[in-house]
Amino acid sequence: MTRKVLSCIAMRGVLTALTALATPLAAQRTHVLIVTGLGGEPQYSKTFAEQGAALHQLARTQWRVADSSLIWLAEDVALDRARIRGRATREAVGDAFLSLSRRVSPGDMVVIMLVGHGSGEGKDSRVNLPGADPTAADYAGWLVAFARQTVVFVNSASASGDFVAALKGEGRVIVTATRTALERNEAIFGSYFVSGLTTSEADADKDGRISVLEAFSYAQREVQRVYEEQKRMLTEHATVSDSSLAARVAFGAASASSDDPRVVALVAERKALEDQLAALRAKKASMAAAAYEAELEPLLVAIAEKTREIRAVGGRP
């Protein structure tokens, strides 16, 4: 193997590592769709509504999602008339995807969370909604409109495992509460995943942001703890489709955690570089590959160098 080839491989490895350090959500707009399905019993309807309300509150107050980009569809609108946009019928869910597709820009974040009881297998997997249930194949069709966005799709229902194979793709993180469609018992993963997005306990690297992978790992631990405390056999095994991307997609703004003006200035400089990176990624589809890579490499290197400078003066990266 030639020295030139080895050099190219090494550079690709560096770029991959640097990319993992630089995925700024702050430079993106976030769009959220929450779908809470049929409870079947009052206790489940209440639990599902609580998860929907918690995620809606998080999106609105911490993620600063615009009202027009925040849609909650539920089994019963009367459960929370102030926030629920409409009943979670198949038609309404399809309309919600269409509405968000008209609002997104390249590089934006789209978060979809399904809460409820699941059934079916393969592309016929579904979350039970009022009326006809949309299948995994339906959701796959609706997601086609978001090819230039980063998509985080969470199905916290029982029997949700087959959604991973049906929906996974480039730029997507698919999270399911179960590993297969055969895990049909009530799943408790969803409530802990939402909690993981809000608690500092999930922030493993203490950077002030919660990544999808951190929320996922937190929920996994909590689910296992509950089953062990109740001396029950674990009947749900959560799955994430792309742990690498899930680790890079983070919610919340990291702070300098320092009164040192040097740290504050360096963090501001890095934020400006991250904004440039986000703008470049938004233009990727319209650029020649060589031109894109020529602009990408120096930005990634500059961000990595700025992070080292922050560490060097005692700031939190």
Legacy VTK file of the C-alpha trace (Angstrom):
# vtk DataFile Version 3.0
C-alpha trace
ASCII
DATASET POLYDATA
POINTS 317 float
0.000 0.000 0.000
1.494 3.380 -0.964
2.378 6.123 1.467
-0.148 8.407 -0.252
-2.982 5.901 0.251
-2.020 5.413 3.899
-1.992 9.168 4.380
-5.486 9.462 2.906
-6.778 6.696 5.173
-5.248 8.367 8.212
-6.780 11.714 7.264
-10.207 10.118 6.875
-9.850 8.661 10.366
-8.949 12.079 11.752
-11.881 13.689 9.995
-14.238 11.049 11.342
-13.036 11.653 14.875
-13.244 15.405 14.495
-16.746 15.175 13.080
-17.818 13.333 16.208
-16.648 16.333 18.243
-18.591 18.868 16.210
-22.314 18.419 15.734
-23.849 21.699 16.962
-27.590 21.455 17.462
-27.679 25.158 18.348
-27.093 26.013 14.695
-30.039 23.881 13.623
-33.777 24.279 13.947
-35.576 21.435 15.671
-38.990 20.087 14.693
-40.896 17.658 16.908
-43.808 15.277 16.339
-45.235 13.394 19.325
-47.813 10.655 18.788
-49.436 9.048 21.857
-51.655 6.093 21.005
-54.478 4.102 22.502
-54.102 3.265 26.162
-56.782 0.611 26.333
-57.005 1.128 30.086
-57.098 4.424 32.057
-53.714 3.790 33.672
-52.012 3.420 30.291
-53.814 6.402 28.773
-52.568 8.470 31.722
-49.008 7.180 31.412
-48.875 7.810 27.661
-50.269 11.333 28.089
-47.694 12.090 30.790
-44.862 11.080 28.455
-46.289 13.222 25.669
-46.686 16.206 27.980
-43.135 15.842 29.346
-41.607 15.737 25.869
-43.785 18.642 24.688
-42.673 20.729 27.681
-39.034 19.844 27.074
-39.233 20.741 23.378
-40.958 24.044 24.036
-39.014 25.339 27.038
-35.518 23.869 26.665
-35.160 23.102 22.972
-37.041 26.302 22.046
-39.041 24.574 19.314
-41.435 26.963 17.570
-45.142 26.256 18.120
-45.575 25.691 14.386
-42.860 22.988 14.502
-44.179 21.246 17.622
-47.059 18.833 17.013
-48.614 16.526 19.594
-51.325 14.121 18.455
-53.048 11.954 21.063
-55.753 9.417 21.735
-57.977 12.042 23.364
-57.598 15.781 22.815
-59.459 16.425 26.084
-56.483 15.046 28.028
-54.541 18.273 27.377
-56.465 20.737 25.215
-53.803 23.417 25.563
-51.089 21.354 23.911
-52.582 18.442 21.981
-53.024 19.483 18.350
-55.503 16.740 17.393
-56.440 13.061 17.569
-53.717 10.604 16.641
-55.395 9.095 13.598
-53.472 7.738 10.634
-54.620 10.659 8.491
-53.602 13.222 11.125
-50.152 11.654 11.512
-49.609 11.751 7.743
-50.732 15.396 7.661
-48.298 16.211 10.498
-45.380 14.756 8.555
-46.450 16.774 5.519
-46.722 19.958 7.595
-43.232 19.542 9.054
-41.763 18.679 5.643
-42.868 22.122 4.447
-41.096 23.847 7.336
-37.728 22.091 7.445
-34.490 23.336 5.943
-31.385 21.308 5.072
-29.432 20.480 8.211
-32.412 20.767 10.569
-33.289 18.210 13.232
-36.557 16.246 13.144
-37.578 14.328 16.264
-40.492 11.854 16.151
-41.644 9.927 19.200
-44.330 7.256 19.203
-45.795 6.229 22.560
-48.265 3.410 23.107
-48.941 -0.298 22.626
-47.354 -1.967 19.613
-48.263 -4.945 17.482
-47.464 -6.573 14.123
-44.173 -7.678 12.616
-41.700 -6.428 9.998
-42.942 -3.572 7.840
-46.427 -4.273 9.210
-45.323 -3.278 12.735
-47.464 -0.528 14.211
-48.413 1.520 17.259
-52.103 1.230 18.024
-53.959 4.482 17.250
-57.635 5.436 17.004
-58.948 3.935 13.763
-56.583 2.405 11.194
-52.988 2.073 12.402
-50.142 3.386 10.243
-47.496 0.716 9.741
-43.713 0.898 9.799
-43.919 0.956 5.986
-46.133 4.066 6.192
-43.651 5.834 8.460
-40.817 4.870 6.103
-42.711 6.537 3.270
-43.343 9.693 5.268
-39.659 9.947 6.260
-38.548 10.160 2.631
-39.334 13.881 2.771
-36.560 14.385 5.351
-33.547 13.133 3.408
-31.588 16.364 4.057
-32.330 16.525 7.780
-31.099 14.546 10.772
-33.959 12.364 11.990
-34.326 10.929 15.488
-37.220 8.442 15.457
-38.169 6.898 18.806
-40.767 4.146 19.068
-41.199 3.490 22.784
-44.075 1.036 22.326
-44.041 -2.668 23.029
-43.237 -4.961 20.057
-41.409 -2.054 18.384
-38.132 -3.760 17.469
-38.856 -4.297 13.778
-39.086 -0.523 13.226
-35.273 -0.393 13.168
-34.895 -2.483 10.024
-37.868 -0.776 8.378
-36.707 2.812 8.974
-32.924 2.918 9.389
-30.928 4.945 6.884
-28.278 7.598 6.478
-28.776 10.555 8.789
-31.284 8.674 10.948
-31.209 7.381 14.505
-33.962 4.844 15.158
-34.605 3.961 18.794
-37.006 1.224 19.863
-38.076 0.009 23.298
-37.741 -3.637 22.300
-35.343 -5.742 20.270
-37.996 -7.712 18.406
-41.699 -7.708 17.641
-42.034 -10.674 20.003
-41.375 -8.576 23.118
-45.042 -7.676 23.534
-45.361 -6.982 27.259
-45.854 -3.436 28.494
-42.673 -1.422 27.852
-41.456 1.127 30.395
-38.486 2.369 28.342
-40.243 5.494 27.000
-40.754 7.283 30.285
-37.109 6.805 31.236
-35.884 7.890 27.802
-37.801 11.167 28.146
-36.418 11.556 31.678
-32.951 10.925 30.299
-33.302 13.894 27.963
-33.892 16.185 30.944
-31.706 14.926 33.800
-28.058 15.766 34.349
-27.602 12.158 35.503
-27.720 11.133 31.840
-24.975 13.616 30.860
-22.129 11.101 31.015
-19.437 13.393 29.571
-20.671 16.413 31.580
-20.590 18.745 28.586
-23.927 20.385 29.408
-25.759 18.579 26.579
-27.651 15.285 26.459
-26.978 13.153 23.422
-29.490 10.643 22.117
-27.076 7.875 23.090
-26.735 9.247 26.627
-30.536 9.369 27.044
-30.775 5.873 25.578
-28.098 4.473 27.906
-29.685 6.155 30.916
-33.078 4.650 30.060
-31.534 1.204 29.570
-29.965 1.351 33.027
-33.162 2.546 34.671
-35.282 -0.120 32.989
-32.884 -2.826 34.129
-32.878 -1.396 37.670
-36.700 -1.449 37.868
-36.915 -5.031 36.646
-34.242 -6.132 39.120
-35.928 -4.348 42.034
-39.232 -5.984 41.141
-37.487 -9.344 40.690
-38.938 -9.710 37.198
-37.360 -11.217 34.111
-36.341 -8.479 31.669
-38.858 -8.601 28.827
-37.775 -5.495 26.905
-34.388 -4.851 25.326
-34.091 -1.387 23.799
-32.231 -0.897 20.513
-30.555 2.031 18.759
-29.775 1.828 15.039
-26.676 4.039 14.815
-24.819 4.524 18.088
-22.160 6.688 16.419
-24.672 9.233 15.131
-26.697 8.928 18.349
-23.591 9.971 20.293
-23.121 13.069 18.125
-26.722 14.292 18.157
-27.085 16.281 21.372
-29.740 18.532 22.871
-29.085 21.640 24.945
-26.388 24.274 24.753
-23.026 23.557 26.317
-21.753 26.346 28.518
-18.247 27.485 29.277
-18.711 26.663 33.006
-16.149 29.323 33.860
-15.930 32.982 34.795
-12.510 33.159 33.151
-12.834 35.646 30.249
-10.333 33.576 28.236
-12.613 30.548 28.396
-15.699 32.587 27.560
-13.958 34.111 24.531
-12.663 30.755 23.289
-16.087 29.118 23.627
-17.624 31.992 21.651
-14.980 31.544 18.933
-15.660 27.817 18.754
-19.412 28.481 18.554
-18.803 30.756 15.552
-16.812 27.981 13.858
-19.581 25.476 14.617
-22.115 27.824 13.034
-19.950 27.950 9.905
-19.809 24.155 9.899
-23.585 23.878 10.149
-24.011 26.332 7.276
-21.536 24.344 5.168
-23.345 21.056 5.875
-26.622 22.667 4.834
-25.059 23.437 1.430
-23.495 19.990 0.944
-26.127 18.723 -1.505
-25.507 21.649 -3.850
-21.693 21.463 -3.783
-19.150 19.351 -5.616
-17.678 16.698 -3.310
-14.127 18.032 -3.650
-15.180 21.600 -2.862
-17.179 20.454 0.159
-14.275 18.437 1.575
-11.860 21.312 0.922
-13.984 23.588 3.130
-14.886 20.903 5.655
-11.394 19.829 6.685
-10.048 23.211 7.887
-13.253 23.893 9.830
-13.080 20.558 11.637
-9.403 21.074 12.422
-10.084 24.603 13.694
-12.870 23.365 15.966
-10.649 20.608 17.371
-7.821 23.089 17.988
-10.224 25.511 19.697
-11.431 22.677 21.941
-7.825 21.911 22.938
-7.281 25.591 23.745
-10.365 25.583 25.985
-9.069 22.516 27.834
-5.619 24.066 28.137
-6.921 27.089 30.062
-9.088 24.974 32.324
-12.450 25.267 30.592
-14.942 22.477 30.018
-14.848 21.283 26.384
LINES 1 318
317 0 1 2 3 4 5 6 7 8 9 10 11 12 13 14 15 16 17 18 19 20 21 22 23 24 25 26 27 28 29 30 31 32 33 34 35 36 37 38 39 40 41 42 43 44 45 46 47 48 49 50 51 52 53 54 55 56 57 58 59 60 61 62 63 64 65 66 67 68 69 70 71 72 73 74 75 76 77 78 79 80 81 82 83 84 85 86 87 88 89 90 91 92 93 94 95 96 97 98 99 100 101 102 103 104 105 106 107 108 109 110 111 112 113 114 115 116 117 118 119 120 121 122 123 124 125 126 127 128 129 130 131 132 133 134 135 136 137 138 139 140 141 142 143 144 145 146 147 148 149 150 151 152 153 154 155 156 157 158 159 160 161 162 163 164 165 166 167 168 169 170 171 172 173 174 175 176 177 178 179 180 181 182 183 184 185 186 187 188 189 190 191 192 193 194 195 196 197 198 199 200 201 202 203 204 205 206 207 208 209 210 211 212 213 214 215 216 217 218 219 220 221 222 223 224 225 226 227 228 229 230 231 232 233 234 235 236 237 238 239 240 241 242 243 244 245 246 247 248 249 250 251 252 253 254 255 256 257 258 259 260 261 262 263 264 265 266 267 268 269 270 271 272 273 274 275 276 277 278 279 280 281 282 283 284 285 286 287 288 289 290 291 292 293 294 295 296 297 298 299 300 301 302 303 304 305 306 307 308 309 310 311 312 313 314 315 316
